[in-house]
Amino acid sequence: MRSTVMGYLRVLSRYCVVVTVVSGLLWQENSLAGTSDWAPIVKAALENLDAANLDEDWYFTMEVLEEDELQMIYSDPRRDTYERRQLLTVDGVAPDSQRLDEFHDKEVKRINDIDPDAAGYGYMVDMETLDLIEASDGYTKFSFVPRVKMLEDSRDQLRGTLLLDSATQHITEIEILNTAKLSPAFSVTLDTFRLGLSFEEEQGENLLRKLESHTVGKMGFFKSFDALVIFNFSEYTRAQP
C-alpha cells in the first residue's frame, strides 16, 4: 500500500512539483470533547490501511486519467518488482514499444524513490494534531495537520480531514488541501492543491478505491499549470500465499 500511494503522487513531477501529501481545511481551535477516546481507533484504522500491501498481496486493475488520456494498468504480484504493473492500453489502444519502455522507466523511478521512513498513511496523519470535529449519521470526522517530509517548513499552510465509519471503524475518506500558497521547489508556486483518497471494504479488508490529485500553480514567471490526475482501482483479487 505504501508504495502504491507514494508512487502515484510522483506523476506530477514534470511540472517540477513535489506532489506529496498536503492538506487544507480551516483549523478549529475549540476541539469537541472525545478526541482522545477516538485516537486509538483512528491509529488502528491507519495501521490497517498500511498493512494492506497492494503490490505484493493483490491483483488489481488501475485506471489512470491524466490530461484527457486514459491508461489501463494491471498489477500482478507474481511478477518481478519492476514488472508487476503492466500498461495494457492507452485510450483503448495497445501501447507501442516506446510507450512501454517509458512506462517501465517510470516504474523503476517510482519504486526506487520510495522512502520507507516517510511513506504510508500512518506517517501522513500526525496523531498529535488529530481533532474531532463532527460525529453524525454513522460517521466521525477529524481534522489533522499532515506530516510531510518535503514540506515541513509549510505546516502552517497545511490541513487535512479524515472520515471514519463509526460502525466498522474503517477509514472511508482522507481529503488534503492547502490553505495558502506553497512553494515546494525553487520558482514553483502552488496556488491550489487537493488530494482526495477514498477507501472501500474488499474481501474483508479496507482498500484504496480512488485517488484524485489536483494542482494549480506556476513554474517560473510565465508557465502556469492546472493538473488533474484521477486513479480508480478495481477488480481486486487476493493473491494466494
C-alpha positions as a Markdown table, in Angstrom:
| # | Residue | x | y | z |
|---|---|---|---|---|
| 1 | Met | 0.0 | 0.0 | 0.0 |
| 2 | Arg | 2.8 | 2.5 | 0.9 |
| 3 | Ser | 4.5 | 2.1 | -2.5 |
| 4 | Thr | 1.1 | 2.5 | -4.3 |
| 5 | Val | 0.1 | 5.8 | -2.9 |
| 6 | Met | 3.5 | 7.4 | -2.7 |
| 7 | Gly | 4.4 | 6.3 | -6.2 |
| 8 | Tyr | 1.2 | 7.7 | -7.8 |
| 9 | Leu | 1.9 | 11.1 | -6.4 |
| 10 | Arg | 5.1 | 11.4 | -8.4 |
| 11 | Val | 3.2 | 11.5 | -11.7 |
| 12 | Leu | 3.2 | 15.3 | -11.5 |
| 13 | Ser | 7.0 | 15.6 | -11.4 |
| 14 | Arg | 7.2 | 17.0 | -14.9 |
| 15 | Tyr | 5.7 | 20.2 | -13.5 |
| 16 | Cys | 8.6 | 20.3 | -11.0 |
| 17 | Val | 6.1 | 20.0 | -8.2 |
| 18 | Val | 6.9 | 17.6 | -5.4 |
| 19 | Val | 3.5 | 16.0 | -5.1 |
| 20 | Thr | 3.5 | 14.8 | -1.5 |
| 21 | Val | 0.6 | 14.7 | 0.8 |
| 22 | Val | -0.5 | 18.1 | 2.0 |
| 23 | Ser | -3.9 | 19.2 | 3.4 |
| 24 | Gly | -6.0 | 22.2 | 4.0 |
| 25 | Leu | -9.2 | 22.8 | 5.9 |
| 26 | Leu | -9.8 | 25.7 | 8.3 |
| 27 | Trp | -8.5 | 24.7 | 11.7 |
| 28 | Gln | -11.0 | 24.6 | 14.5 |
| 29 | Glu | -9.4 | 25.9 | 17.7 |
| 30 | Asn | -12.1 | 24.5 | 20.0 |
| 31 | Ser | -11.9 | 20.7 | 19.9 |
| 32 | Leu | -15.0 | 18.7 | 20.5 |
| 33 | Ala | -14.8 | 16.5 | 23.6 |
| 34 | Gly | -13.8 | 13.0 | 22.9 |
| 35 | Thr | -10.8 | 13.2 | 20.6 |
| 36 | Ser | -8.6 | 11.3 | 23.0 |
| 37 | Asp | -11.2 | 8.5 | 23.1 |
| 38 | Trp | -11.1 | 8.1 | 19.3 |
| 39 | Ala | -7.4 | 8.5 | 18.8 |
| 40 | Pro | -6.5 | 4.8 | 19.4 |
| 41 | Ile | -9.3 | 3.8 | 17.0 |
| 42 | Val | -8.0 | 6.1 | 14.3 |
| 43 | Lys | -4.5 | 4.9 | 14.8 |
| 44 | Ala | -5.6 | 1.3 | 14.4 |
| 45 | Ala | -7.5 | 2.2 | 11.3 |
| 46 | Leu | -4.4 | 3.8 | 9.8 |
| 47 | Glu | -2.3 | 0.8 | 10.7 |
| 48 | Asn | -4.9 | -1.4 | 9.0 |
| 49 | Leu | -4.6 | 0.6 | 5.8 |
| 50 | Asp | -0.8 | 0.4 | 5.8 |
| 51 | Ala | -0.9 | -3.4 | 6.4 |
| 52 | Ala | -2.7 | -3.9 | 3.1 |
| 53 | Asn | 0.2 | -4.2 | 0.6 |
| 54 | Leu | -1.4 | -3.8 | -2.8 |
| 55 | Asp | 1.7 | -4.6 | -4.8 |
| 56 | Glu | 2.6 | -7.8 | -3.0 |
| 57 | Asp | -0.8 | -9.2 | -1.9 |
| 58 | Trp | -3.3 | -8.2 | -4.6 |
| 59 | Tyr | -4.1 | -8.4 | -8.2 |
| 60 | Phe | -5.9 | -5.3 | -9.3 |
| 61 | Thr | -6.7 | -3.1 | -12.3 |
| 62 | Met | -5.9 | 0.6 | -12.2 |
| 63 | Glu | -7.5 | 3.2 | -14.4 |
| 64 | Val | -5.5 | 6.5 | -14.7 |
| 65 | Leu | -7.0 | 9.6 | -16.3 |
| 66 | Glu | -4.4 | 12.4 | -16.9 |
| 67 | Glu | -4.6 | 15.3 | -19.4 |
| 68 | Asp | -7.5 | 13.6 | -21.3 |
| 69 | Glu | -5.6 | 10.4 | -21.7 |
| 70 | Leu | -6.8 | 7.2 | -20.2 |
| 71 | Gln | -4.4 | 4.4 | -19.2 |
| 72 | Met | -5.4 | 0.9 | -18.1 |
| 73 | Ile | -2.8 | -0.8 | -15.9 |
| 74 | Tyr | -2.9 | -4.3 | -14.5 |
| 75 | Ser | -0.9 | -5.3 | -11.4 |
| 76 | Asp | 0.3 | -8.8 | -10.9 |
| 77 | Pro | 2.1 | -9.6 | -7.6 |
| 78 | Arg | 3.7 | -12.7 | -9.0 |
| 79 | Arg | 5.9 | -10.8 | -11.3 |
| 80 | Asp | 9.3 | -9.2 | -10.5 |
| 81 | Thr | 9.3 | -5.9 | -8.6 |
| 82 | Tyr | 9.7 | -3.6 | -11.6 |
| 83 | Glu | 7.5 | -5.7 | -13.8 |
| 84 | Arg | 4.4 | -6.1 | -11.6 |
| 85 | Arg | 2.4 | -3.3 | -13.2 |
| 86 | Gln | 1.7 | -3.7 | -16.9 |
| 87 | Leu | 0.4 | -1.0 | -19.2 |
| 88 | Leu | -2.4 | -2.6 | -21.1 |
| 89 | Thr | -3.9 | 0.2 | -23.2 |
| 90 | Val | -3.7 | 4.0 | -23.8 |
| 91 | Asp | -7.1 | 5.4 | -24.9 |
| 92 | Gly | -8.2 | 1.9 | -25.7 |
| 93 | Val | -5.2 | 1.1 | -27.9 |
| 94 | Ala | -2.3 | -1.2 | -27.1 |
| 95 | Pro | 0.8 | 0.8 | -26.4 |
| 96 | Asp | 3.8 | 0.7 | -28.7 |
| 97 | Ser | 7.3 | -0.4 | -27.6 |
| 98 | Gln | 8.4 | 3.2 | -26.9 |
| 99 | Arg | 5.5 | 3.8 | -24.6 |
| 100 | Leu | 6.1 | 0.5 | -22.8 |
| 101 | Asp | 9.7 | 1.5 | -22.3 |
| 102 | Glu | 8.7 | 4.9 | -20.9 |
| 103 | Phe | 6.2 | 3.2 | -18.6 |
| 104 | His | 8.9 | 0.8 | -17.3 |
| 105 | Asp | 11.3 | 3.6 | -16.7 |
| 106 | Lys | 8.7 | 5.5 | -14.6 |
| 107 | Glu | 8.0 | 2.3 | -12.6 |
| 108 | Val | 11.7 | 1.9 | -11.8 |
| 109 | Lys | 12.0 | 5.5 | -10.7 |
| 110 | Arg | 8.7 | 5.3 | -8.7 |
| 111 | Ile | 9.9 | 2.3 | -6.8 |
| 112 | Asn | 13.5 | 3.4 | -6.3 |
| 113 | Asp | 12.3 | 6.8 | -5.0 |
| 114 | Ile | 10.2 | 5.3 | -2.2 |
| 115 | Asp | 11.4 | 6.4 | 1.3 |
| 116 | Pro | 10.2 | 3.7 | 3.7 |
| 117 | Asp | 10.6 | 6.2 | 6.6 |
| 118 | Ala | 8.2 | 8.7 | 5.1 |
| 119 | Ala | 5.6 | 6.6 | 3.4 |
| 120 | Gly | 2.2 | 5.3 | 4.4 |
| 121 | Tyr | -1.0 | 6.7 | 6.0 |
| 122 | Gly | 0.4 | 6.4 | 9.5 |
| 123 | Tyr | 3.2 | 8.8 | 8.6 |
| 124 | Met | 0.8 | 11.1 | 6.8 |
| 125 | Val | -1.5 | 11.7 | 9.7 |
| 126 | Asp | 0.2 | 13.4 | 12.6 |
| 127 | Met | -1.8 | 11.9 | 15.5 |
| 128 | Glu | -0.7 | 14.7 | 17.9 |
| 129 | Thr | -2.8 | 17.1 | 15.9 |
| 130 | Leu | -5.9 | 14.9 | 15.5 |
| 131 | Asp | -9.1 | 16.8 | 16.3 |
| 132 | Leu | -12.7 | 15.5 | 16.4 |
| 133 | Ile | -14.9 | 18.0 | 14.6 |
| 134 | Glu | -18.1 | 16.1 | 13.8 |
| 135 | Ala | -19.9 | 12.9 | 14.7 |
| 136 | Ser | -23.2 | 12.1 | 13.0 |
| 137 | Asp | -25.0 | 9.7 | 10.6 |
| 138 | Gly | -22.7 | 6.8 | 11.4 |
| 139 | Tyr | -19.5 | 8.7 | 10.5 |
| 140 | Thr | -17.0 | 10.6 | 12.6 |
| 141 | Lys | -14.9 | 13.4 | 11.1 |
| 142 | Phe | -11.5 | 14.5 | 12.2 |
| 143 | Ser | -9.1 | 17.3 | 11.2 |
| 144 | Phe | -5.3 | 16.9 | 11.4 |
| 145 | Val | -2.1 | 18.5 | 10.3 |
| 146 | Pro | -0.2 | 16.2 | 7.9 |
| 147 | Arg | 3.4 | 15.2 | 8.4 |
| 148 | Val | 5.0 | 15.9 | 5.0 |
| 149 | Lys | 8.7 | 15.3 | 4.7 |
| 150 | Met | 9.3 | 17.7 | 1.8 |
| 151 | Leu | 7.1 | 20.5 | 3.2 |
| 152 | Glu | 8.0 | 20.6 | 6.9 |
| 153 | Asp | 8.5 | 24.4 | 6.7 |
| 154 | Ser | 5.0 | 24.9 | 5.4 |
| 155 | Arg | 3.0 | 23.1 | 8.1 |
| 156 | Asp | 1.1 | 26.2 | 9.0 |
| 157 | Gln | -0.4 | 26.2 | 5.5 |
| 158 | Leu | -1.4 | 22.5 | 5.5 |
| 159 | Arg | -4.6 | 20.9 | 6.8 |
| 160 | Gly | -6.4 | 17.6 | 6.3 |
| 161 | Thr | -9.6 | 15.7 | 7.2 |
| 162 | Leu | -10.3 | 12.1 | 7.8 |
| 163 | Leu | -13.7 | 10.3 | 7.8 |
| 164 | Leu | -14.2 | 7.2 | 9.9 |
| 165 | Asp | -17.1 | 4.8 | 9.6 |
| 166 | Ser | -18.2 | 4.6 | 13.2 |
| 167 | Ala | -19.6 | 1.1 | 12.9 |
| 168 | Thr | -16.8 | -0.7 | 11.0 |
| 169 | Gln | -14.1 | 1.7 | 12.4 |
| 170 | His | -12.7 | 1.8 | 8.9 |
| 171 | Ile | -11.4 | 5.0 | 7.3 |
| 172 | Thr | -13.5 | 5.8 | 4.2 |
| 173 | Glu | -12.0 | 9.1 | 3.1 |
| 174 | Ile | -9.0 | 11.3 | 3.6 |
| 175 | Glu | -9.0 | 14.8 | 2.0 |
| 176 | Ile | -6.0 | 17.1 | 1.9 |
| 177 | Leu | -5.9 | 20.7 | 0.9 |
| 178 | Asn | -3.7 | 23.8 | 1.2 |
| 179 | Thr | -4.9 | 27.0 | 3.0 |
| 180 | Ala | -2.2 | 29.3 | 1.5 |
| 181 | Lys | 0.2 | 29.4 | -1.4 |
| 182 | Leu | 3.0 | 26.8 | -1.2 |
| 183 | Ser | 6.5 | 26.8 | -2.7 |
| 184 | Pro | 7.7 | 23.1 | -2.9 |
| 185 | Ala | 10.6 | 23.9 | -5.1 |
| 186 | Phe | 12.6 | 26.9 | -6.4 |
| 187 | Ser | 10.5 | 29.1 | -8.7 |
| 188 | Val | 7.4 | 26.8 | -8.3 |
| 189 | Thr | 4.3 | 28.1 | -6.6 |
| 190 | Leu | 1.2 | 26.1 | -5.8 |
| 191 | Asp | -2.0 | 28.1 | -5.5 |
| 192 | Thr | -4.2 | 25.1 | -5.2 |
| 193 | Phe | -3.5 | 21.5 | -4.1 |
| 194 | Arg | -6.2 | 18.9 | -3.4 |
| 195 | Leu | -5.7 | 15.3 | -2.7 |
| 196 | Gly | -8.7 | 13.0 | -2.2 |
| 197 | Leu | -8.5 | 9.4 | -1.2 |
| 198 | Ser | -11.4 | 7.0 | -0.8 |
| 199 | Phe | -11.4 | 3.5 | 0.6 |
| 200 | Glu | -13.9 | 0.6 | 0.5 |
| 201 | Glu | -14.1 | -2.8 | 2.1 |
| 202 | Glu | -13.0 | -5.5 | -0.3 |
| 203 | Gln | -12.9 | -9.2 | 0.7 |
| 204 | Gly | -12.6 | -8.3 | 4.4 |
| 205 | Glu | -10.0 | -5.6 | 4.0 |
| 206 | Asn | -10.2 | -1.8 | 3.6 |
| 207 | Leu | -8.5 | -1.0 | 0.3 |
| 208 | Leu | -7.9 | 2.1 | -1.8 |
| 209 | Arg | -10.7 | 2.7 | -4.3 |
| 210 | Lys | -9.9 | 6.2 | -5.7 |
| 211 | Leu | -7.2 | 8.8 | -5.6 |
| 212 | Glu | -7.7 | 12.2 | -7.1 |
| 213 | Ser | -5.0 | 14.9 | -7.2 |
| 214 | His | -5.5 | 18.4 | -8.5 |
| 215 | Thr | -2.7 | 21.0 | -8.5 |
| 216 | Val | -2.8 | 24.6 | -9.9 |
| 217 | Gly | 0.2 | 26.8 | -9.9 |
| 218 | Lys | 3.1 | 28.4 | -11.8 |
| 219 | Met | 6.6 | 27.4 | -12.7 |
| 220 | Gly | 8.9 | 30.3 | -13.1 |
| 221 | Phe | 7.4 | 33.6 | -14.1 |
| 222 | Phe | 5.3 | 32.5 | -17.1 |
| 223 | Lys | 4.5 | 28.8 | -17.2 |
| 224 | Ser | 1.2 | 28.0 | -15.5 |
| 225 | Phe | -0.2 | 24.6 | -15.0 |
| 226 | Asp | -3.5 | 23.0 | -14.0 |
| 227 | Ala | -3.0 | 19.3 | -13.5 |
| 228 | Leu | -5.8 | 16.8 | -12.6 |
| 229 | Val | -5.0 | 13.1 | -12.2 |
| 230 | Ile | -7.6 | 10.5 | -11.2 |
| 231 | Phe | -6.8 | 6.9 | -10.3 |
| 232 | Asn | -9.6 | 4.3 | -10.0 |
| 233 | Phe | -8.9 | 0.9 | -8.6 |
| 234 | Ser | -11.0 | -2.2 | -9.3 |
| 235 | Glu | -11.1 | -6.0 | -9.8 |
| 236 | Tyr | -9.2 | -6.7 | -6.6 |
| 237 | Thr | -8.3 | -10.4 | -6.2 |
| 238 | Arg | -6.2 | -11.6 | -3.3 |
| 239 | Ala | -3.0 | -13.4 | -4.2 |
| 240 | Gln | -2.7 | -16.9 | -2.9 |
| 241 | Pro | 0.1 | -17.4 | -0.3 |
